[in-house]
Amino acid sequence: MRTKSQSMNNEHEFLKLFCVTITDYASSMLECGALSSTIEDNVHRISDEYGIKTDVSILPRRVLIAIWTIDQEHSYNNIGRTIKHGINISKVVELSQLASEVEATHMSISDLQEKIRSINSETRMNPNLVLVLTAMANASFCRLFGGDAIAMGIVFVATLCGFLIKQKMLKNKFDGRLTTFASAIIAAIISSCGIAYGWSETPHTALATSVLFLVPGIPFLNAMGDMLRGHHLCTVSRIAEAIITTACLSLGLCLAMLLMNIEW
């Protein structure tokens, strides 16, 4: 027969385990670029399913979690640190779907932990495939802005080289701002060959669109989403990061134009 002490110990163990698990979940969502409001909503959905009240505070690089029982007799706090891996929309989707799965299947905490661990351990899309798809997308932007077929080919090659430099530098843990700057220079120098050698009827379009793959569109969108939901600290952080990235790619483009003696 279980004593009252054993029952309390089990309850405390459950609360501690849940606190660690939900902190890992929220941290995983934050580090892959999820909206702060999405993190909050999913955390509350999972917590409600286990009969636990949860308060989550989201900072630019930290997640603060406080949980307590419905009767508010016991509580635990935890801090989740994030590692910057870049935007990963597929991971955000999988983690969001996990919240729905918890509601539908009433899975145990250990199963939830295993699911989170499995999602975090998944390898990202093949880098070579991402490289080619990015180059194709940027070439499509060139066409969208009126570039001819030759200009699209120039942008494809320029993006291929610039994005390859970005992949290699990030893999070797170079600073993200330096990586953006270097990638912009490489892409812009290659695309400016269309102007230097008269390879296209729309060479300036090729030059202008060659660095679009570096534009931080998702951070800007996330910042606006956070602002609308009142997460102003995250809004300022994400806008600042996006502006710095934009400034780095702009400096790279300008330096490339100076090196190639292209008029403004």
C-alpha positions as CSV (number, residue, x, y, z in Angstrom):
1,M,0.0,0.0,0.0
2,R,1.4,3.4,-1.0
3,T,2.1,5.8,1.8
4,K,1.4,9.6,1.6
5,S,5.1,10.2,1.5
6,Q,5.5,7.9,-1.5
7,S,2.6,9.6,-3.3
8,M,4.2,13.1,-2.7
9,N,7.6,11.8,-3.9
10,N,6.0,10.5,-7.1
11,E,4.2,13.8,-7.7
12,H,7.4,15.7,-7.2
13,E,9.2,13.4,-9.6
14,F,6.5,13.8,-12.2
15,L,6.5,17.6,-11.9
16,K,10.3,17.8,-12.2
17,L,10.3,15.5,-15.2
18,F,7.5,17.5,-16.9
19,C,9.3,20.8,-16.1
20,V,12.5,19.6,-17.8
21,T,10.6,18.1,-20.8
22,I,8.5,21.2,-21.5
23,T,11.6,23.4,-21.2
24,D,13.3,21.3,-23.8
25,Y,10.3,21.5,-26.0
26,A,10.0,25.3,-25.8
27,S,13.8,25.8,-26.2
28,S,13.7,23.6,-29.3
29,M,11.0,25.7,-30.9
30,L,12.7,28.9,-30.1
31,E,16.1,27.9,-31.5
32,C,14.6,26.8,-34.8
33,G,12.8,30.1,-35.4
34,A,9.2,29.7,-34.1
35,L,7.0,32.7,-33.2
36,S,6.9,33.4,-29.5
37,S,3.1,33.2,-29.6
38,T,3.3,29.8,-31.2
39,I,5.7,28.5,-28.5
40,E,3.4,29.9,-25.8
41,D,0.2,28.4,-27.3
42,N,1.8,24.9,-27.8
43,V,3.3,24.9,-24.3
44,H,-0.1,25.7,-22.7
45,R,-1.8,23.0,-24.9
46,I,0.6,20.3,-23.7
47,S,0.5,21.5,-20.1
48,D,-3.3,21.5,-20.0
49,E,-3.3,17.9,-21.2
50,Y,-1.2,16.8,-18.2
51,G,-3.2,18.9,-15.7
52,I,-0.4,21.3,-15.0
53,K,-0.4,25.1,-15.0
54,T,2.5,26.6,-16.9
55,D,3.9,30.1,-17.3
56,V,6.4,30.7,-20.0
57,S,8.6,33.8,-20.5
58,I,10.4,34.0,-23.8
59,L,13.7,35.9,-24.1
60,P,15.8,36.2,-27.3
61,R,18.1,33.4,-26.2
62,R,16.4,31.9,-23.2
63,V,13.1,30.3,-22.2
64,L,11.9,30.7,-18.6
65,I,9.4,28.0,-17.4
66,A,7.4,28.0,-14.2
67,I,5.0,25.1,-13.5
68,W,2.7,24.3,-10.6
69,T,-0.1,22.0,-9.8
70,I,-3.7,23.0,-10.1
71,D,-4.0,23.4,-6.3
72,Q,-0.8,25.5,-6.4
73,E,0.8,23.5,-3.6
74,H,3.9,22.5,-5.5
75,S,5.9,24.3,-8.2
76,Y,9.1,24.1,-10.2
77,N,11.1,26.6,-12.3
78,N,13.6,26.0,-15.1
79,I,15.6,27.9,-17.7
80,G,16.1,26.7,-21.2
81,R,19.1,27.8,-23.2
82,T,19.1,27.8,-26.9
83,I,21.8,27.1,-29.5
84,K,21.5,29.1,-32.7
85,H,21.1,26.6,-35.6
86,G,19.3,28.9,-38.0
87,I,15.7,28.8,-39.2
88,N,14.2,25.3,-39.6
89,I,10.5,25.5,-40.6
90,S,10.1,21.8,-40.9
91,K,11.2,21.3,-37.3
92,V,8.8,24.0,-36.1
93,V,5.9,22.2,-37.9
94,E,6.8,18.8,-36.4
95,L,7.0,20.3,-32.9
96,S,3.7,22.0,-33.4
97,Q,2.1,18.8,-34.6
98,L,3.5,17.1,-31.5
99,A,1.3,19.3,-29.4
100,S,-1.7,18.1,-31.3
101,E,-0.6,14.5,-31.0
102,V,-0.3,14.9,-27.2
103,E,-3.9,16.1,-27.1
104,A,-5.1,13.3,-29.3
105,T,-3.2,10.3,-27.8
106,H,-2.6,11.3,-24.2
107,M,0.9,10.0,-24.4
108,S,3.1,9.6,-21.3
109,I,5.9,12.0,-20.3
110,S,8.5,9.5,-21.3
111,D,7.0,9.1,-24.8
112,L,6.8,12.9,-25.1
113,Q,10.5,13.2,-24.2
114,E,11.4,10.5,-26.8
115,K,9.4,12.3,-29.5
116,I,11.2,15.6,-28.8
117,R,14.5,13.9,-28.8
118,S,13.7,12.2,-32.1
119,I,12.7,15.5,-33.7
120,N,15.8,17.2,-32.5
121,S,18.0,14.5,-33.8
122,E,16.6,14.5,-37.3
123,T,19.1,15.5,-40.0
124,R,18.2,18.5,-42.1
125,M,17.6,18.4,-45.8
126,N,20.5,17.4,-47.9
127,P,22.8,20.5,-48.2
128,N,23.4,19.9,-51.9
129,L,19.7,19.8,-52.6
130,V,19.2,23.0,-50.6
131,L,22.1,24.6,-52.6
132,V,20.5,23.8,-56.0
133,L,16.9,24.7,-54.9
134,T,18.2,28.0,-53.5
135,A,19.9,28.8,-56.7
136,M,16.8,28.0,-58.7
137,A,14.6,30.1,-56.5
138,N,16.9,33.1,-56.8
139,A,17.0,32.7,-60.6
140,S,13.2,32.7,-60.5
141,F,13.3,36.0,-58.6
142,C,15.5,37.4,-61.4
143,R,12.9,36.4,-64.0
144,L,10.1,37.9,-61.8
145,F,11.9,41.2,-61.9
146,G,12.3,41.1,-65.6
147,G,15.6,39.4,-66.1
148,D,16.2,37.5,-69.4
149,A,17.3,33.8,-69.7
150,I,21.0,34.7,-69.6
151,A,20.5,36.9,-66.5
152,M,18.8,34.0,-64.9
153,G,21.7,31.7,-65.7
154,I,24.1,34.3,-64.2
155,V,22.1,34.6,-61.0
156,F,21.9,30.8,-60.8
157,V,25.7,30.4,-60.9
158,A,26.2,33.4,-58.6
159,T,23.8,32.1,-56.0
160,L,25.3,28.6,-56.3
161,C,28.8,30.0,-55.4
162,G,27.6,32.5,-52.8
163,F,25.4,30.0,-51.0
164,L,28.1,27.3,-51.1
165,I,30.5,29.8,-49.4
166,K,27.8,30.4,-46.8
167,Q,27.4,26.7,-46.1
168,K,31.1,26.1,-45.8
169,M,31.6,29.1,-43.5
170,L,28.7,28.2,-41.2
171,K,29.9,24.6,-41.0
172,N,33.3,25.8,-39.9
173,K,31.6,28.1,-37.3
174,F,32.4,31.5,-38.8
175,D,30.5,34.4,-37.5
176,G,27.1,34.8,-39.2
177,R,27.6,38.4,-40.1
178,L,31.0,37.8,-41.6
179,T,29.5,34.8,-43.5
180,T,26.7,37.0,-44.9
181,F,29.2,39.7,-46.0
182,A,31.5,37.2,-47.7
183,S,28.6,35.4,-49.5
184,A,27.3,38.7,-50.7
185,I,30.7,39.7,-52.1
186,I,31.1,36.4,-54.0
187,A,27.6,36.4,-55.4
188,A,27.7,40.1,-56.5
189,I,31.2,39.8,-58.1
190,I,30.1,36.8,-60.2
191,S,26.8,38.4,-61.2
192,S,28.5,41.7,-62.1
193,C,30.3,39.8,-64.9
194,G,27.1,40.3,-66.9
195,I,27.7,44.0,-66.8
196,A,31.4,43.9,-67.4
197,Y,31.2,41.6,-70.4
198,G,27.8,42.5,-71.8
199,W,26.4,38.9,-71.4
200,S,22.8,39.9,-71.0
201,E,20.2,42.5,-71.9
202,T,19.3,42.9,-68.2
203,P,22.6,42.6,-66.4
204,H,21.7,45.0,-63.7
205,T,18.7,42.9,-62.8
206,A,21.0,39.9,-62.4
207,L,23.3,41.9,-60.1
208,A,20.4,43.2,-57.9
209,T,18.8,39.8,-57.5
210,S,22.0,37.8,-56.9
211,V,22.0,38.6,-53.2
212,L,18.3,38.1,-52.5
213,F,19.0,34.6,-51.0
214,L,20.7,36.4,-48.1
215,V,17.7,38.7,-47.2
216,P,16.4,37.8,-43.7
217,G,12.7,37.6,-44.6
218,I,11.6,35.2,-41.9
219,P,13.3,37.1,-39.0
220,F,11.5,40.3,-40.2
221,L,8.1,38.4,-40.4
222,N,8.7,36.8,-37.0
223,A,9.5,40.2,-35.5
224,M,6.2,41.6,-36.8
225,G,4.3,38.6,-35.5
226,D,5.9,39.0,-32.0
227,M,5.1,42.7,-32.0
228,L,1.4,42.0,-32.7
229,R,1.2,39.6,-29.8
230,G,3.1,41.8,-27.3
231,H,6.5,40.1,-27.2
232,H,8.4,43.3,-27.6
233,L,11.7,42.1,-26.3
234,C,11.9,39.4,-28.9
235,T,10.6,41.8,-31.5
236,V,13.5,44.2,-30.9
237,S,16.0,41.3,-30.9
238,R,14.8,39.8,-34.1
239,I,14.5,43.2,-35.9
240,A,18.0,44.1,-34.8
241,E,19.4,40.8,-36.0
242,A,17.6,41.2,-39.4
243,I,18.8,44.7,-39.8
244,I,22.4,43.7,-39.1
245,T,22.1,40.9,-41.6
246,T,20.7,43.3,-44.2
247,A,23.5,45.8,-43.6
248,C,26.1,43.0,-44.0
249,L,24.7,41.9,-47.4
250,S,24.4,45.5,-48.5
251,L,28.1,46.2,-47.6
252,G,29.1,43.1,-49.5
253,L,27.2,44.2,-52.5
254,C,28.6,47.7,-52.4
255,L,32.2,46.5,-52.0
256,A,31.7,44.1,-55.0
257,M,30.5,47.0,-57.1
258,L,33.5,49.1,-56.1
259,L,35.9,46.2,-56.9
260,M,34.3,45.7,-60.3
261,N,34.2,49.4,-61.0
262,I,30.4,49.4,-61.5
263,E,28.6,52.8,-61.3
264,W,25.9,53.2,-58.7
